[in-house]
Amino acid sequence: MEVDEMSEPAMPLEAQIMSVLSPGANSESDQAITELGYVRTVTVDDKGVTINLQVPPVSTSQSHAYLSTREVHSARREVDGIGAIDVLLDDHDDSDAINAGPVFLRKAHRAALERCVSALVQRDSLAPSAIQRLILRDLPDGRDKTRLLQCRFALGLSMCLNSKVFVDDEGRPLAVDELPLHA
């Protein structure tokens, strides 16, 4: 007697999204944003997916909320058939700016740029003229560089490894004093 094999039911979309977010560590610690309790809700309806985050203000980095939100946007590419997605930041000083959309991407780019360059300034004691000469190839591989490259891609900036690093969201060179760098 032959028995039809039943395929396993597909994992619910909410669970797929949470599993994609779980491995990614956030920018302030080695824990995933799901472990830290930042993901409040994942809602799926006929319009798409809405993910609500609650990221506590972090005194060491104003960029924390922007980078955490950007992580969710990046992770969504790993879930097939996700459709439209909204990532909303709840109860944070920067909620309005982040939830506004394009403003968020520009700020996420600045935050990722600040993080990458600050790490190099701290490690190599770079002079201002050296900061302005940095190219993408000069950045050490890792999470910070990946975030910066994702933001550059989303903004339509050059991804060539010979491209200048220290540019604004339109690709124009920044003056060193236009971005707070932490040495």
PyMOL commands that place a pseudoatom at each C-alpha (Angstrom):
pseudoatom trace, name=CA, resn=MET, resi=1, chain=A, elem=C, hetatm=0, pos=[0.000, 0.000, 0.000]
pseudoatom trace, name=CA, resn=GLU, resi=2, chain=A, elem=C, hetatm=0, pos=[1.393, 3.343, -1.042]
pseudoatom trace, name=CA, resn=VAL, resi=3, chain=A, elem=C, hetatm=0, pos=[0.988, 6.366, 1.225]
pseudoatom trace, name=CA, resn=ASP, resi=4, chain=A, elem=C, hetatm=0, pos=[1.223, 9.907, -0.051]
pseudoatom trace, name=CA, resn=GLU, resi=5, chain=A, elem=C, hetatm=0, pos=[3.860, 11.852, 1.777]
pseudoatom trace, name=CA, resn=MET, resi=6, chain=A, elem=C, hetatm=0, pos=[2.487, 14.970, 3.302]
pseudoatom trace, name=CA, resn=SER, resi=7, chain=A, elem=C, hetatm=0, pos=[4.684, 17.991, 3.058]
pseudoatom trace, name=CA, resn=GLU, resi=8, chain=A, elem=C, hetatm=0, pos=[5.358, 19.958, 6.182]
pseudoatom trace, name=CA, resn=PRO, resi=9, chain=A, elem=C, hetatm=0, pos=[3.223, 23.058, 6.538]
pseudoatom trace, name=CA, resn=ALA, resi=10, chain=A, elem=C, hetatm=0, pos=[5.060, 26.250, 5.696]
pseudoatom trace, name=CA, resn=MET, resi=11, chain=A, elem=C, hetatm=0, pos=[6.317, 28.268, 8.626]
pseudoatom trace, name=CA, resn=PRO, resi=12, chain=A, elem=C, hetatm=0, pos=[3.988, 31.251, 9.224]
pseudoatom trace, name=CA, resn=LEU, resi=13, chain=A, elem=C, hetatm=0, pos=[5.345, 34.489, 7.768]
pseudoatom trace, name=CA, resn=GLU, resi=14, chain=A, elem=C, hetatm=0, pos=[5.588, 36.099, 11.215]
pseudoatom trace, name=CA, resn=ALA, resi=15, chain=A, elem=C, hetatm=0, pos=[7.790, 33.229, 12.422]
pseudoatom trace, name=CA, resn=GLN, resi=16, chain=A, elem=C, hetatm=0, pos=[9.949, 33.419, 9.278]
pseudoatom trace, name=CA, resn=ILE, resi=17, chain=A, elem=C, hetatm=0, pos=[10.534, 37.114, 9.876]
pseudoatom trace, name=CA, resn=MET, resi=18, chain=A, elem=C, hetatm=0, pos=[11.434, 36.570, 13.532]
pseudoatom trace, name=CA, resn=SER, resi=19, chain=A, elem=C, hetatm=0, pos=[13.850, 33.768, 12.598]
pseudoatom trace, name=CA, resn=VAL, resi=20, chain=A, elem=C, hetatm=0, pos=[15.589, 36.025, 10.061]
pseudoatom trace, name=CA, resn=LEU, resi=21, chain=A, elem=C, hetatm=0, pos=[15.922, 38.795, 12.654]
pseudoatom trace, name=CA, resn=SER, resi=22, chain=A, elem=C, hetatm=0, pos=[17.187, 36.474, 15.388]
pseudoatom trace, name=CA, resn=PRO, resi=23, chain=A, elem=C, hetatm=0, pos=[20.730, 35.775, 14.139]
pseudoatom trace, name=CA, resn=GLY, resi=24, chain=A, elem=C, hetatm=0, pos=[21.596, 39.418, 13.419]
pseudoatom trace, name=CA, resn=ALA, resi=25, chain=A, elem=C, hetatm=0, pos=[23.372, 41.090, 16.305]
pseudoatom trace, name=CA, resn=ASN, resi=26, chain=A, elem=C, hetatm=0, pos=[22.550, 44.722, 16.871]
pseudoatom trace, name=CA, resn=SER, resi=27, chain=A, elem=C, hetatm=0, pos=[25.023, 47.562, 16.695]
pseudoatom trace, name=CA, resn=GLU, resi=28, chain=A, elem=C, hetatm=0, pos=[25.397, 48.099, 20.437]
pseudoatom trace, name=CA, resn=SER, resi=29, chain=A, elem=C, hetatm=0, pos=[25.862, 44.541, 21.671]
pseudoatom trace, name=CA, resn=ASP, resi=30, chain=A, elem=C, hetatm=0, pos=[26.386, 41.029, 20.405]
pseudoatom trace, name=CA, resn=GLN, resi=31, chain=A, elem=C, hetatm=0, pos=[22.752, 40.128, 21.034]
pseudoatom trace, name=CA, resn=ALA, resi=32, chain=A, elem=C, hetatm=0, pos=[20.105, 40.000, 18.330]
pseudoatom trace, name=CA, resn=ILE, resi=33, chain=A, elem=C, hetatm=0, pos=[17.365, 42.617, 18.360]
pseudoatom trace, name=CA, resn=THR, resi=34, chain=A, elem=C, hetatm=0, pos=[14.880, 39.821, 19.056]
pseudoatom trace, name=CA, resn=GLU, resi=35, chain=A, elem=C, hetatm=0, pos=[16.839, 38.723, 22.146]
pseudoatom trace, name=CA, resn=LEU, resi=36, chain=A, elem=C, hetatm=0, pos=[16.875, 42.300, 23.399]
pseudoatom trace, name=CA, resn=GLY, resi=37, chain=A, elem=C, hetatm=0, pos=[13.101, 42.532, 23.032]
pseudoatom trace, name=CA, resn=TYR, resi=38, chain=A, elem=C, hetatm=0, pos=[13.243, 45.316, 20.419]
pseudoatom trace, name=CA, resn=VAL, resi=39, chain=A, elem=C, hetatm=0, pos=[10.701, 43.615, 18.136]
pseudoatom trace, name=CA, resn=ARG, resi=40, chain=A, elem=C, hetatm=0, pos=[7.326, 44.448, 19.666]
pseudoatom trace, name=CA, resn=THR, resi=41, chain=A, elem=C, hetatm=0, pos=[5.030, 43.103, 16.970]
pseudoatom trace, name=CA, resn=VAL, resi=42, chain=A, elem=C, hetatm=0, pos=[5.047, 41.553, 13.509]
pseudoatom trace, name=CA, resn=THR, resi=43, chain=A, elem=C, hetatm=0, pos=[1.705, 42.018, 11.761]
pseudoatom trace, name=CA, resn=VAL, resi=44, chain=A, elem=C, hetatm=0, pos=[0.834, 40.470, 8.413]
pseudoatom trace, name=CA, resn=ASP, resi=45, chain=A, elem=C, hetatm=0, pos=[-2.272, 41.593, 6.544]
pseudoatom trace, name=CA, resn=ASP, resi=46, chain=A, elem=C, hetatm=0, pos=[-3.417, 41.986, 2.938]
pseudoatom trace, name=CA, resn=LYS, resi=47, chain=A, elem=C, hetatm=0, pos=[-1.359, 45.214, 2.596]
pseudoatom trace, name=CA, resn=GLY, resi=48, chain=A, elem=C, hetatm=0, pos=[1.940, 43.596, 3.621]
pseudoatom trace, name=CA, resn=VAL, resi=49, chain=A, elem=C, hetatm=0, pos=[3.981, 43.339, 6.802]
pseudoatom trace, name=CA, resn=THR, resi=50, chain=A, elem=C, hetatm=0, pos=[4.345, 45.860, 9.605]
pseudoatom trace, name=CA, resn=ILE, resi=51, chain=A, elem=C, hetatm=0, pos=[7.099, 45.428, 12.172]
pseudoatom trace, name=CA, resn=ASN, resi=52, chain=A, elem=C, hetatm=0, pos=[6.997, 47.613, 15.253]
pseudoatom trace, name=CA, resn=LEU, resi=53, chain=A, elem=C, hetatm=0, pos=[10.264, 48.118, 17.108]
pseudoatom trace, name=CA, resn=GLN, resi=54, chain=A, elem=C, hetatm=0, pos=[10.847, 49.629, 20.495]
pseudoatom trace, name=CA, resn=VAL, resi=55, chain=A, elem=C, hetatm=0, pos=[14.496, 50.597, 20.793]
pseudoatom trace, name=CA, resn=PRO, resi=56, chain=A, elem=C, hetatm=0, pos=[15.512, 52.245, 24.051]
pseudoatom trace, name=CA, resn=PRO, resi=57, chain=A, elem=C, hetatm=0, pos=[17.491, 55.474, 23.811]
pseudoatom trace, name=CA, resn=VAL, resi=58, chain=A, elem=C, hetatm=0, pos=[21.168, 54.653, 24.095]
pseudoatom trace, name=CA, resn=SER, resi=59, chain=A, elem=C, hetatm=0, pos=[23.381, 57.342, 25.537]
pseudoatom trace, name=CA, resn=THR, resi=60, chain=A, elem=C, hetatm=0, pos=[26.502, 56.076, 23.765]
pseudoatom trace, name=CA, resn=SER, resi=61, chain=A, elem=C, hetatm=0, pos=[25.089, 56.399, 20.258]
pseudoatom trace, name=CA, resn=GLN, resi=62, chain=A, elem=C, hetatm=0, pos=[22.353, 58.520, 18.731]
pseudoatom trace, name=CA, resn=SER, resi=63, chain=A, elem=C, hetatm=0, pos=[22.585, 56.289, 15.672]
pseudoatom trace, name=CA, resn=HIS, resi=64, chain=A, elem=C, hetatm=0, pos=[21.425, 53.158, 17.525]
pseudoatom trace, name=CA, resn=ALA, resi=65, chain=A, elem=C, hetatm=0, pos=[17.739, 53.426, 16.574]
pseudoatom trace, name=CA, resn=TYR, resi=66, chain=A, elem=C, hetatm=0, pos=[18.539, 54.156, 12.933]
pseudoatom trace, name=CA, resn=LEU, resi=67, chain=A, elem=C, hetatm=0, pos=[20.886, 51.195, 12.616]
pseudoatom trace, name=CA, resn=SER, resi=68, chain=A, elem=C, hetatm=0, pos=[18.493, 48.806, 14.391]
pseudoatom trace, name=CA, resn=THR, resi=69, chain=A, elem=C, hetatm=0, pos=[15.689, 49.841, 12.045]
pseudoatom trace, name=CA, resn=ARG, resi=70, chain=A, elem=C, hetatm=0, pos=[18.001, 49.477, 9.054]
pseudoatom trace, name=CA, resn=GLU, resi=71, chain=A, elem=C, hetatm=0, pos=[18.850, 45.918, 10.197]
pseudoatom trace, name=CA, resn=VAL, resi=72, chain=A, elem=C, hetatm=0, pos=[15.194, 44.978, 9.921]
pseudoatom trace, name=CA, resn=HIS, resi=73, chain=A, elem=C, hetatm=0, pos=[14.955, 46.483, 6.434]
pseudoatom trace, name=CA, resn=SER, resi=74, chain=A, elem=C, hetatm=0, pos=[18.050, 44.527, 5.382]
pseudoatom trace, name=CA, resn=ALA, resi=75, chain=A, elem=C, hetatm=0, pos=[16.894, 41.226, 6.879]
pseudoatom trace, name=CA, resn=ARG, resi=76, chain=A, elem=C, hetatm=0, pos=[13.574, 41.325, 5.046]
pseudoatom trace, name=CA, resn=ARG, resi=77, chain=A, elem=C, hetatm=0, pos=[15.311, 40.395, 1.779]
pseudoatom trace, name=CA, resn=GLU, resi=78, chain=A, elem=C, hetatm=0, pos=[15.800, 36.905, 3.222]
pseudoatom trace, name=CA, resn=VAL, resi=79, chain=A, elem=C, hetatm=0, pos=[12.063, 36.110, 3.424]
pseudoatom trace, name=CA, resn=ASP, resi=80, chain=A, elem=C, hetatm=0, pos=[10.417, 35.102, 0.145]
pseudoatom trace, name=CA, resn=GLY, resi=81, chain=A, elem=C, hetatm=0, pos=[7.075, 36.649, -0.717]
pseudoatom trace, name=CA, resn=ILE, resi=82, chain=A, elem=C, hetatm=0, pos=[7.152, 39.190, 2.084]
pseudoatom trace, name=CA, resn=GLY, resi=83, chain=A, elem=C, hetatm=0, pos=[5.598, 41.926, -0.061]
pseudoatom trace, name=CA, resn=ALA, resi=84, chain=A, elem=C, hetatm=0, pos=[5.448, 45.491, 1.191]
pseudoatom trace, name=CA, resn=ILE, resi=85, chain=A, elem=C, hetatm=0, pos=[7.022, 46.119, 4.561]
pseudoatom trace, name=CA, resn=ASP, resi=86, chain=A, elem=C, hetatm=0, pos=[6.812, 48.948, 7.048]
pseudoatom trace, name=CA, resn=VAL, resi=87, chain=A, elem=C, hetatm=0, pos=[9.209, 49.130, 9.957]
pseudoatom trace, name=CA, resn=LEU, resi=88, chain=A, elem=C, hetatm=0, pos=[7.931, 51.523, 12.593]
pseudoatom trace, name=CA, resn=LEU, resi=89, chain=A, elem=C, hetatm=0, pos=[9.848, 52.706, 15.608]
pseudoatom trace, name=CA, resn=ASP, resi=90, chain=A, elem=C, hetatm=0, pos=[7.648, 53.240, 18.656]
pseudoatom trace, name=CA, resn=ASP, resi=91, chain=A, elem=C, hetatm=0, pos=[8.178, 55.452, 21.714]
pseudoatom trace, name=CA, resn=HIS, resi=92, chain=A, elem=C, hetatm=0, pos=[11.575, 56.928, 20.759]
pseudoatom trace, name=CA, resn=ASP, resi=93, chain=A, elem=C, hetatm=0, pos=[12.753, 60.519, 20.421]
pseudoatom trace, name=CA, resn=ASP, resi=94, chain=A, elem=C, hetatm=0, pos=[13.517, 59.889, 16.732]
pseudoatom trace, name=CA, resn=SER, resi=95, chain=A, elem=C, hetatm=0, pos=[10.362, 57.882, 15.914]
pseudoatom trace, name=CA, resn=ASP, resi=96, chain=A, elem=C, hetatm=0, pos=[8.872, 60.578, 13.690]
pseudoatom trace, name=CA, resn=ALA, resi=97, chain=A, elem=C, hetatm=0, pos=[12.057, 61.007, 11.635]
pseudoatom trace, name=CA, resn=ILE, resi=98, chain=A, elem=C, hetatm=0, pos=[12.658, 57.288, 11.244]
pseudoatom trace, name=CA, resn=ASN, resi=99, chain=A, elem=C, hetatm=0, pos=[9.045, 56.481, 10.438]
pseudoatom trace, name=CA, resn=ALA, resi=100, chain=A, elem=C, hetatm=0, pos=[8.988, 59.257, 7.789]
pseudoatom trace, name=CA, resn=GLY, resi=101, chain=A, elem=C, hetatm=0, pos=[10.862, 57.057, 5.305]
pseudoatom trace, name=CA, resn=PRO, resi=102, chain=A, elem=C, hetatm=0, pos=[13.573, 58.617, 3.090]
pseudoatom trace, name=CA, resn=VAL, resi=103, chain=A, elem=C, hetatm=0, pos=[14.781, 60.760, 5.966]
pseudoatom trace, name=CA, resn=PHE, resi=104, chain=A, elem=C, hetatm=0, pos=[15.465, 57.524, 7.804]
pseudoatom trace, name=CA, resn=LEU, resi=105, chain=A, elem=C, hetatm=0, pos=[17.699, 56.193, 5.040]
pseudoatom trace, name=CA, resn=ARG, resi=106, chain=A, elem=C, hetatm=0, pos=[19.793, 59.362, 4.964]
pseudoatom trace, name=CA, resn=LYS, resi=107, chain=A, elem=C, hetatm=0, pos=[20.192, 59.252, 8.725]
pseudoatom trace, name=CA, resn=ALA, resi=108, chain=A, elem=C, hetatm=0, pos=[21.002, 55.537, 8.653]
pseudoatom trace, name=CA, resn=HIS, resi=109, chain=A, elem=C, hetatm=0, pos=[23.729, 56.289, 6.100]
pseudoatom trace, name=CA, resn=ARG, resi=110, chain=A, elem=C, hetatm=0, pos=[25.176, 59.013, 8.327]
pseudoatom trace, name=CA, resn=ALA, resi=111, chain=A, elem=C, hetatm=0, pos=[25.035, 56.709, 11.349]
pseudoatom trace, name=CA, resn=ALA, resi=112, chain=A, elem=C, hetatm=0, pos=[26.778, 53.876, 9.499]
pseudoatom trace, name=CA, resn=LEU, resi=113, chain=A, elem=C, hetatm=0, pos=[29.369, 56.293, 8.102]
pseudoatom trace, name=CA, resn=GLU, resi=114, chain=A, elem=C, hetatm=0, pos=[30.043, 57.718, 11.564]
pseudoatom trace, name=CA, resn=ARG, resi=115, chain=A, elem=C, hetatm=0, pos=[30.451, 54.238, 13.031]
pseudoatom trace, name=CA, resn=CYS, resi=116, chain=A, elem=C, hetatm=0, pos=[32.883, 53.058, 10.307]
pseudoatom trace, name=CA, resn=VAL, resi=117, chain=A, elem=C, hetatm=0, pos=[35.043, 56.154, 10.303]
pseudoatom trace, name=CA, resn=SER, resi=118, chain=A, elem=C, hetatm=0, pos=[35.062, 56.517, 14.089]
pseudoatom trace, name=CA, resn=ALA, resi=119, chain=A, elem=C, hetatm=0, pos=[36.374, 52.965, 14.408]
pseudoatom trace, name=CA, resn=LEU, resi=120, chain=A, elem=C, hetatm=0, pos=[39.228, 53.777, 12.035]
pseudoatom trace, name=CA, resn=VAL, resi=121, chain=A, elem=C, hetatm=0, pos=[39.983, 57.078, 13.767]
pseudoatom trace, name=CA, resn=GLN, resi=122, chain=A, elem=C, hetatm=0, pos=[40.171, 55.254, 17.083]
pseudoatom trace, name=CA, resn=ARG, resi=123, chain=A, elem=C, hetatm=0, pos=[42.254, 52.386, 15.732]
pseudoatom trace, name=CA, resn=ASP, resi=124, chain=A, elem=C, hetatm=0, pos=[44.631, 54.338, 13.479]
pseudoatom trace, name=CA, resn=SER, resi=125, chain=A, elem=C, hetatm=0, pos=[44.532, 57.916, 14.869]
pseudoatom trace, name=CA, resn=LEU, resi=126, chain=A, elem=C, hetatm=0, pos=[43.677, 59.281, 11.423]
pseudoatom trace, name=CA, resn=ALA, resi=127, chain=A, elem=C, hetatm=0, pos=[44.281, 62.928, 10.589]
pseudoatom trace, name=CA, resn=PRO, resi=128, chain=A, elem=C, hetatm=0, pos=[41.388, 64.894, 9.015]
pseudoatom trace, name=CA, resn=SER, resi=129, chain=A, elem=C, hetatm=0, pos=[43.061, 64.843, 5.601]
pseudoatom trace, name=CA, resn=ALA, resi=130, chain=A, elem=C, hetatm=0, pos=[43.378, 61.034, 5.799]
pseudoatom trace, name=CA, resn=ILE, resi=131, chain=A, elem=C, hetatm=0, pos=[39.682, 60.710, 6.658]
pseudoatom trace, name=CA, resn=GLN, resi=132, chain=A, elem=C, hetatm=0, pos=[38.717, 62.562, 3.493]
pseudoatom trace, name=CA, resn=ARG, resi=133, chain=A, elem=C, hetatm=0, pos=[40.959, 60.303, 1.388]
pseudoatom trace, name=CA, resn=LEU, resi=134, chain=A, elem=C, hetatm=0, pos=[39.430, 57.062, 2.703]
pseudoatom trace, name=CA, resn=ILE, resi=135, chain=A, elem=C, hetatm=0, pos=[37.986, 54.768, 0.062]
pseudoatom trace, name=CA, resn=LEU, resi=136, chain=A, elem=C, hetatm=0, pos=[35.655, 51.822, 0.640]
pseudoatom trace, name=CA, resn=ARG, resi=137, chain=A, elem=C, hetatm=0, pos=[38.555, 49.414, 0.203]
pseudoatom trace, name=CA, resn=ASP, resi=138, chain=A, elem=C, hetatm=0, pos=[40.207, 50.965, 3.306]
pseudoatom trace, name=CA, resn=LEU, resi=139, chain=A, elem=C, hetatm=0, pos=[37.350, 49.975, 5.618]
pseudoatom trace, name=CA, resn=PRO, resi=140, chain=A, elem=C, hetatm=0, pos=[37.798, 46.734, 7.543]
pseudoatom trace, name=CA, resn=ASP, resi=141, chain=A, elem=C, hetatm=0, pos=[35.322, 44.020, 6.634]
pseudoatom trace, name=CA, resn=GLY, resi=142, chain=A, elem=C, hetatm=0, pos=[32.578, 43.449, 9.159]
pseudoatom trace, name=CA, resn=ARG, resi=143, chain=A, elem=C, hetatm=0, pos=[29.112, 44.437, 10.256]
pseudoatom trace, name=CA, resn=ASP, resi=144, chain=A, elem=C, hetatm=0, pos=[29.740, 48.203, 10.158]
pseudoatom trace, name=CA, resn=LYS, resi=145, chain=A, elem=C, hetatm=0, pos=[31.080, 48.152, 6.600]
pseudoatom trace, name=CA, resn=THR, resi=146, chain=A, elem=C, hetatm=0, pos=[28.204, 45.918, 5.499]
pseudoatom trace, name=CA, resn=ARG, resi=147, chain=A, elem=C, hetatm=0, pos=[25.664, 48.364, 6.941]
pseudoatom trace, name=CA, resn=LEU, resi=148, chain=A, elem=C, hetatm=0, pos=[27.375, 51.290, 5.231]
pseudoatom trace, name=CA, resn=LEU, resi=149, chain=A, elem=C, hetatm=0, pos=[27.386, 49.455, 1.902]
pseudoatom trace, name=CA, resn=GLN, resi=150, chain=A, elem=C, hetatm=0, pos=[23.696, 48.573, 2.269]
pseudoatom trace, name=CA, resn=CYS, resi=151, chain=A, elem=C, hetatm=0, pos=[22.851, 52.216, 2.894]
pseudoatom trace, name=CA, resn=ARG, resi=152, chain=A, elem=C, hetatm=0, pos=[24.993, 53.351, -0.035]
pseudoatom trace, name=CA, resn=PHE, resi=153, chain=A, elem=C, hetatm=0, pos=[23.247, 50.839, -2.298]
pseudoatom trace, name=CA, resn=ALA, resi=154, chain=A, elem=C, hetatm=0, pos=[19.781, 51.956, -1.156]
pseudoatom trace, name=CA, resn=LEU, resi=155, chain=A, elem=C, hetatm=0, pos=[20.732, 55.598, -1.767]
pseudoatom trace, name=CA, resn=GLY, resi=156, chain=A, elem=C, hetatm=0, pos=[22.152, 54.836, -5.212]
pseudoatom trace, name=CA, resn=LEU, resi=157, chain=A, elem=C, hetatm=0, pos=[25.713, 55.753, -4.218]
pseudoatom trace, name=CA, resn=SER, resi=158, chain=A, elem=C, hetatm=0, pos=[28.734, 54.106, -5.781]
pseudoatom trace, name=CA, resn=MET, resi=159, chain=A, elem=C, hetatm=0, pos=[29.607, 50.665, -4.486]
pseudoatom trace, name=CA, resn=CYS, resi=160, chain=A, elem=C, hetatm=0, pos=[33.004, 50.594, -6.218]
pseudoatom trace, name=CA, resn=LEU, resi=161, chain=A, elem=C, hetatm=0, pos=[35.729, 49.773, -3.697]
pseudoatom trace, name=CA, resn=ASN, resi=162, chain=A, elem=C, hetatm=0, pos=[37.674, 52.804, -4.964]
pseudoatom trace, name=CA, resn=SER, resi=163, chain=A, elem=C, hetatm=0, pos=[34.844, 55.214, -4.081]
pseudoatom trace, name=CA, resn=LYS, resi=164, chain=A, elem=C, hetatm=0, pos=[35.342, 57.854, -1.414]
pseudoatom trace, name=CA, resn=VAL, resi=165, chain=A, elem=C, hetatm=0, pos=[33.877, 56.875, 1.951]
pseudoatom trace, name=CA, resn=PHE, resi=166, chain=A, elem=C, hetatm=0, pos=[33.344, 60.275, 3.534]
pseudoatom trace, name=CA, resn=VAL, resi=167, chain=A, elem=C, hetatm=0, pos=[30.409, 61.516, 1.448]
pseudoatom trace, name=CA, resn=ASP, resi=168, chain=A, elem=C, hetatm=0, pos=[26.884, 62.651, 2.199]
pseudoatom trace, name=CA, resn=ASP, resi=169, chain=A, elem=C, hetatm=0, pos=[23.724, 60.847, 1.070]
pseudoatom trace, name=CA, resn=GLU, resi=170, chain=A, elem=C, hetatm=0, pos=[24.046, 62.383, -2.404]
pseudoatom trace, name=CA, resn=GLY, resi=171, chain=A, elem=C, hetatm=0, pos=[27.708, 61.450, -2.860]
pseudoatom trace, name=CA, resn=ARG, resi=172, chain=A, elem=C, hetatm=0, pos=[29.131, 64.906, -2.169]
pseudoatom trace, name=CA, resn=PRO, resi=173, chain=A, elem=C, hetatm=0, pos=[32.327, 65.045, -0.091]
pseudoatom trace, name=CA, resn=LEU, resi=174, chain=A, elem=C, hetatm=0, pos=[31.779, 65.928, 3.566]
pseudoatom trace, name=CA, resn=ALA, resi=175, chain=A, elem=C, hetatm=0, pos=[33.993, 68.237, 5.585]
pseudoatom trace, name=CA, resn=VAL, resi=176, chain=A, elem=C, hetatm=0, pos=[35.457, 66.364, 8.554]
pseudoatom trace, name=CA, resn=ASP, resi=177, chain=A, elem=C, hetatm=0, pos=[33.640, 68.639, 11.016]
pseudoatom trace, name=CA, resn=GLU, resi=178, chain=A, elem=C, hetatm=0, pos=[30.227, 67.781, 9.475]
pseudoatom trace, name=CA, resn=LEU, resi=179, chain=A, elem=C, hetatm=0, pos=[30.066, 64.432, 11.244]
pseudoatom trace, name=CA, resn=PRO, resi=180, chain=A, elem=C, hetatm=0, pos=[30.779, 63.781, 14.917]
pseudoatom trace, name=CA, resn=LEU, resi=181, chain=A, elem=C, hetatm=0, pos=[33.610, 61.282, 15.060]
pseudoatom trace, name=CA, resn=HIS, resi=182, chain=A, elem=C, hetatm=0, pos=[34.406, 59.569, 18.313]
pseudoatom trace, name=CA, resn=ALA, resi=183, chain=A, elem=C, hetatm=0, pos=[38.099, 59.035, 18.870]
for i in range(1, 183): cmd.bond("trace and resi %d" % i, "trace and resi %d" % (i + 1))
show_as sticks, trace
zoom trace
